[in-house]
Amino acid sequence: MTSFISFIIVLGILIFVHEFGHFLCAKLFGVKVLKFSLGFGPKLVGFQRGETEYLISALPLGGYVKMVGEQGDETVNDEDESRSFANKPVWQRFIIVAAGPLSNLLFAVFVFFLVFAINGLPKPVENSVIGAVTASSPADQAGLKAGDVIASINGQATATWEEVADLISASQGKPISLEIKRGQEQLTTTAKPEISASRNIFGEETGKRYMIGISRSDEVVYEPVSLGKALLTGFAQTWGFIYLTILGIVKMIQAIIPASELGGPILIAQLAGKQLQQGWTSLAYFIGLISVNLGILNLLPIPVLDGGHLMFFTYEALRRKPVSQRAMEICQQVGLVLLATLMVFVFYNDIARLFHQG
């Protein structure tokens, strides 16, 4: 139930932000908006205010803003001709469509700003505490455990994780003596480092060094900052996630990241539930990350996504004529097939994970 509630919260917020971006710019440029919907399919609840119907629909995996003249072959009344989306300059149509994913990216900045303004900036604690021990590793065989403090290696005091890593690497594979603090106990043990590959977040090998199979504690402290610093860091954090999202897509195309890593709504629900249990900060950070992902994915030049429409508008601006209706229909059909195939695949991955976890 926690996962379902957090899933609805996360997806509802992000869909609203995305569609509100389209809605706001459409209104700004005088386009008549007929419907603003959270979700697709049959209407669950809604109300009419002015010329726009606001509703929540049955399928929560998206939303839409229906504008007059949005379809190229749509018949528009004479009184609505000047307020038709199709009759607006191409640069205005471009902004209206781009406003959705850009709203998600700006919303991520806002979320991170709030987290940093309220909590401060996270900074790793400088210590030599073991965060995790790899099973069957030299450290595991030596009896080391998560939470142990490495006081010294070969008689040399260690106060930071960098000192621990450097001394282990400098061993060149020779056995090392470790003095450990475990609660009130003082222990001494020996481990023999093994040459291991260092890997980045995508699993790519970045080099080799001697290790014993331990990782640092993820304990952090929060340093209060000014609102200006929090805002700048919010932009920096968002840019970092934008870069990683784009790089992740490239790595997936290069088959460095296996397609089995792709996740869909079920995985998002599971992760959102875990973040909610860990507190509002973790959930907010997760919302910011998913908002960046949603913004970037919608900018991909795939027909039926916002990026596909932007591609058509760019063509129209450069060639001084719109893409033919027939060509657009074919592209959108291809885009629908690609999108449907992707949805089936991520659902399959999600279900496979559930069975594997079971």
SVG drawing of the C-alpha trace seen along z (x, -y; Angstrom):
<svg xmlns="http://www.w3.org/2000/svg" viewBox="-18 -35 72 52">
<polyline fill="none" stroke="black" stroke-width="0.4" points="0.0,0.0 2.9,-2.4 4.4,-1.7 1.0,-2.4 0.4,-5.6 3.9,-6.9 3.6,-5.9 0.4,-8.0 2.0,-10.9 5.2,-10.9 3.6,-10.3 0.7,-12.6 3.0,-15.5 5.3,-15.0 2.4,-14.6 0.7,-17.7 4.0,-19.7 4.6,-18.5 1.0,-19.2 0.8,-22.5 3.9,-23.6 2.0,-23.0 -1.2,-24.5 0.5,-27.7 2.3,-28.4 -0.8,-27.6 -2.7,-30.2 0.1,-32.7 0.0,-32.5 -3.8,-32.7 -4.5,-29.1 -7.9,-27.7 -7.5,-24.7 -10.4,-22.3 -9.2,-19.8 -6.5,-19.4 -6.3,-15.8 -4.2,-13.8 -4.2,-10.3 -5.6,-8.8 -8.8,-6.9 -12.2,-7.1 -13.0,-10.1 -13.1,-9.4 -13.9,-12.9 -13.8,-16.4 -15.2,-19.9 -15.7,-22.6 -14.2,-26.1 -14.5,-28.6 -13.7,-27.0 -11.5,-24.2 -12.6,-20.9 -10.2,-19.7 -10.3,-16.0 -8.7,-12.9 -8.8,-9.9 -8.5,-6.2 -5.0,-5.3 -2.4,-7.3 0.5,-6.7 0.5,-10.2 -1.8,-13.1 -2.7,-15.5 -3.7,-19.1 -6.2,-19.1 -6.0,-22.3 -8.1,-23.6 -6.5,-22.9 -3.9,-20.6 -4.5,-18.0 -3.5,-19.2 -6.7,-17.9 -9.0,-19.1 -12.0,-21.3 -12.0,-24.6 -14.9,-27.0 -14.4,-30.5 -14.6,-32.0 -11.7,-29.8 -9.5,-30.2 -7.3,-32.9 -7.0,-30.7 -6.1,-27.5 -2.8,-25.8 -2.1,-25.1 -2.5,-28.8 0.1,-30.0 3.7,-30.8 6.0,-27.8 8.1,-29.4 5.1,-29.6 4.1,-26.0 7.7,-25.0 7.6,-26.7 4.2,-25.3 5.4,-21.7 8.9,-22.2 7.3,-23.7 6.3,-20.3 9.7,-18.6 11.3,-21.9 8.9,-22.3 10.0,-18.9 13.6,-20.0 12.9,-23.3 10.7,-21.5 13.7,-19.3 15.7,-22.4 13.0,-23.6 12.8,-20.3 16.6,-20.2 16.6,-23.8 14.0,-23.0 15.9,-20.0 19.2,-22.0 17.5,-25.2 15.8,-23.2 18.4,-20.5 21.6,-22.1 24.2,-20.6 25.1,-16.9 28.8,-16.3 30.4,-12.8 31.6,-12.3 35.4,-12.0 36.0,-8.7 37.3,-5.2 34.0,-3.4 33.2,-0.3 29.9,-0.7 29.6,2.8 31.7,6.0 31.6,8.0 30.7,11.7 33.6,14.1 36.1,11.2 39.4,11.0 37.7,8.6 34.9,11.1 37.3,13.9 39.2,11.7 36.0,11.2 35.5,7.6 31.9,6.3 29.9,3.2 30.2,0.6 33.8,1.5 36.3,-1.4 39.7,-0.8 42.0,-2.5 45.3,-1.6 46.8,0.5 50.3,2.0 50.7,-0.3 49.9,-3.4 46.9,-5.3 43.9,-5.8 41.4,-8.6 39.9,-8.9 38.7,-6.5 41.2,-7.9 44.0,-6.8 42.5,-3.3 42.2,-2.9 45.7,-4.2 47.4,-1.9 45.5,1.1 46.4,0.3 50.1,-0.3 50.3,3.2 50.9,4.7 49.0,7.8 51.1,8.5 49.1,9.4 48.1,6.3 47.5,6.0 44.4,4.1 43.5,2.7 39.8,2.6 37.5,0.8 34.1,2.6 32.1,0.9 34.2,1.1 36.4,3.8 39.9,3.5 40.6,6.2 43.5,7.1 43.2,9.1 45.0,9.8 43.8,9.7 45.5,10.3 44.4,7.7 43.5,9.0 43.8,7.2 40.3,6.1 38.7,3.9 37.4,0.5 34.1,-0.3 32.0,-3.4 28.3,-3.7 27.6,-2.1 29.7,1.0 32.6,0.1 36.1,0.9 38.1,-2.2 41.3,-0.5 42.6,2.1 43.9,1.8 44.4,3.9 41.3,4.2 40.0,6.3 36.2,6.0 35.1,3.1 33.2,-0.1 32.9,-3.3 30.0,-4.3 27.4,-6.5 27.0,-8.7 26.7,-12.4 26.4,-15.6 24.4,-18.6 25.9,-22.1 23.5,-25.0 23.7,-27.3 22.2,-30.5 19.2,-30.5 21.4,-31.6 23.8,-28.8 20.9,-26.3 19.5,-27.5 22.8,-27.3 23.4,-23.8 19.9,-22.9 20.8,-23.9 24.1,-22.0 22.4,-18.9 19.8,-18.9 22.5,-19.4 24.4,-16.5 21.4,-14.2 20.7,-15.5 24.2,-14.5 24.0,-11.1 20.5,-10.5 21.8,-11.3 25.0,-9.3 22.9,-6.4 20.9,-6.4 24.1,-6.4 25.5,-3.5 22.3,-1.6 22.5,-2.1 26.1,-0.9 24.8,2.2 27.1,1.4 24.0,1.2 21.9,4.3 18.3,3.7 17.2,5.8 18.0,2.8 15.1,0.8 12.2,0.4 8.6,-0.7 5.8,-1.7 6.1,1.3 9.8,0.6 9.1,-3.1 6.4,-2.2 8.7,0.1 11.5,-2.5 9.1,-5.3 7.8,-3.2 11.3,-2.7 12.1,-6.4 8.9,-7.3 9.8,-5.0 13.2,-6.6 11.7,-10.1 10.6,-13.1 14.1,-14.1 14.7,-10.8 11.3,-10.9 11.9,-14.5 15.3,-13.6 13.7,-10.6 11.0,-12.9 13.7,-15.3 15.6,-12.4 12.5,-11.0 11.4,-14.5 14.8,-14.9 14.4,-11.5 10.9,-12.3 12.0,-15.7 14.9,-14.2 13.0,-11.2 10.2,-13.4 12.8,-15.4 14.0,-12.4 13.2,-12.9 10.6,-10.1 7.3,-10.8 4.3,-11.0 6.7,-12.3 7.3,-16.0 10.7,-15.6 9.2,-14.2 6.9,-17.2 9.9,-19.6 11.7,-17.8 8.7,-18.4 8.6,-22.1 12.4,-22.5 11.9,-21.0 9.1,-23.4 11.1,-26.4 14.1,-25.5 12.2,-24.5 9.5,-27.2 6.8,-24.6 5.3,-22.0 5.8,-18.3 3.1,-16.7 0.2,-15.2 0.8,-11.8 4.5,-11.8 3.5,-12.9 1.0,-10.1 3.5,-7.5 6.1,-8.8 3.5,-8.8 2.5,-5.3 6.1,-4.2 6.5,-6.1 3.5,-4.5 4.8,-1.0 8.2,-1.9 6.6,-3.3 4.2,-0.3 7.1,2.1 9.1,0.3 6.2,0.3 5.6,4.0 9.4,4.6 9.6,2.6 6.5,4.2 8.1,7.6 11.2,6.5 9.2,5.4 7.2,8.6 10.4,10.7 11.9,8.8 8.9,9.5 9.2,13.3 12.9,13.1 12.4,11.3 9.7,13.8"/>
</svg>
